[in-house]
Amino acid sequence: MTSLLAPEHREPTRSYPSYSRPLVLRLLATREFAVVALLVGVFLYATANVEFFDGPLTLYFLFRDLAPVLLIALPMTLIIVTGEIDLSVASVMGLSAVVMALLHFEAGWSIPAAAAVAVVVGTICGAVNGFLVAYVGLPSLAVTIGTLALFRGIAVGLTGTTQYTGFPQEWRDLALDRISEGSRFPLVLVPITVLAVLFLVLLHFTTFGRGVFEIGLNDEAARFTGVDVERTKFVLFVFAGAVAAMAGIYFALVYNSARGNTGEGTELKVIAAVLLGGVSIFGGRGALPGVIAGALLIGVLSSALRLESVEDNQINIIIGGLLILSVISGSVLGALRGRLRLPGRAAPPPPGPPGGPGTEAPPGA
Amino acid sequence: MKRNPQRLAALASLALAATLGFSACGSDDDNGGGGGDGGSDAIVFLPKNLGNPYFDASTTGGERAADEFGGSIEEVGPDEPTAELQVPFIDTAAQQGVGALVVSANDPSALCDSLNQARDAGVKVVTFDSDVEADCRDLFVSQADAAGIAKAQVDLIAEQIDGNGEVAILSAAANATNQNEWIALMEEELAANYPDIELVDTVYGDDDDQKSFDQTEALLSQYPDLEGIISPTTVGISAAARYLSESDAKGEVALTGLGTPNQMREYVENGTVEAFALWNPEELGYLAAYTAHALASGEIEGDEGDTFEAGDLGEYTVGADGVVLLGEPYVFDKSNINDFDF
């Protein structure tokens, strides 16, 4: 795509890293780095000042509880960068957990077989979302609110009020284990890291990822530059469904419980982490490292505040406030940059000659 | 696409930045075991959910006990009564290394790993009201045993109908384990001690208010000589009381069973119901706090036969399977019902 833009023109506005700037600036003067810095700051502060935060259990619990959010945030980032959203992920978690439980306890299947079917079910859920959004052309907000209720309804309908507990200990141990004996990091961080690297490469270092950003900026323009908009969106929703199903299976094994309402509310935590990580809700800008830092920031903050005996409602107020601040700061910084004509990443198009297709300013960023 | 060396460098740097948080995390190992300085007097109460009058009462009892033995009680809990939501609170207590955790479990097995992890970290775990599997806690403070519950209700009805006449039972679901156990014990108790009382029927209201109401009506029309009804379920007793208070049988047919003061206050005050039984959640919390204190301070190990003092409730002994029994059910009547709000 870059070859389409005449190099002698002024650099047109783009949301992905502009390689004309020096590496240090590109790395440090970003919202993602601000989130990482905030995360490190909060972590160091909590370690020094919050009693018991440096204890041996803190990080283990933190990662164990945050794992579903970290997992689902990966595909969710790509979806939000295209300007879409998937609100049904928590319902897919619930449905896949229930499907695994039913196959295991009612039909006598082994856990790996039941889990595999659960992932297939999650993938199908994602495909339903993707088909309705990408090929039928319905707004993802409406579609996934609908499937949020639909998938949750199926999950509750399948189990009624029954709660399935008593998953086999050897599989639960796998979900609960630590990387090595006495380590503070649960084993689940290994698949999370692998998936994170895969999604990082996919979003930031492939043509597919370029297409994701292009769609978020302007999907018509993206279409003209050769991006298969429908297929891209469809694939992303399928990813989200599959990953949400894995998170549901993990959740069921870790908490030894699967029922209709498993995972309820997780979608909001995931979206909060994605937005806190610097992804624009309007699409077109964002970076995966920021999202991971955003999720970890929410985890560290909750953990530290809980250790300080702050009530959950107050923790939600603090995280909600932080989220709004981060969204506002994005807009304010963008506006400031525009006014000062600073060569920032999200500056509006200069009043010079148009640079070519795909130069529309990212809305609101 | 050509390979851009700068791009590789950017990838490496991004990865570096992303792992910054992780590496910072690993930097401070060796901070000792979880047995922290929360102190053995720090007791955390974790009810099924907050904002529930029943557990407000038990926590009040726990606080009263803590005042007496000079400890401190902190109440934490989720807004919704589900086991998953209780897990983070158990984890936090483990991290803080509190002296003891007093839990009413939303699930008998789902909390086990967390509770055992807390115990590994030196926290004593006492369950009350609703138990977990016996190997996941140190002691269970039981509100009442089945025999005591059955006997209390039979004694109440016998007293109210002068030990003579036809009675019926309005139960919950036909396959409810605890209900059937109580009904069997009530039958034994009647046969053994009240030969003049005849149990004519057992009907099931399925813990549904309307169905219980209809079943009461059916009982009265089917057995015109009925003297009393026992309803060992809170839904059943309040539905039956509502029916009786509106019918001619008010004051003629006695009603007792297990109910909560807030549901039954109206019917006790208007004379439909003379007395009914349940345990006193405040005493339950009081005893649970003393039990936790006795464990955390090392006064007892939690073995069968251990004895400890629980303030003005007197001396208690740990029974089989690590159960501490509160005692006889508590009888509510006109004289004391206004002391309770749950």
Interface residues (C-beta under 8 A of the other chain):
Chain A: P17 Y19 L23 R26 L27 E32 F33 V36 L39 V40 F43 L44 T47 E51 F52 D54 G55 P56 L57 T58 L59 F61 D65 Q163 T165 G166 R172 L176 R184 L200 H204 F205 T207 Y255 N256 S257 N261 T262 A287 P289 I292 A293 L296 R306 L307 S309 D312 N313
Chain B: M1 N4 Q6 R7 A9 A10 L11 S13 L14 A15 A17 A18 L20 G21 A24 C25 G26 D28 D29 N31 G32 G33 G34 G36 E74 V76 P78 D79 T82 A83 E84 V87 P88 D91 T92 A94 Q95 Q96 G97 D107 P108 S109 A110 C112 D113 Q117 A121
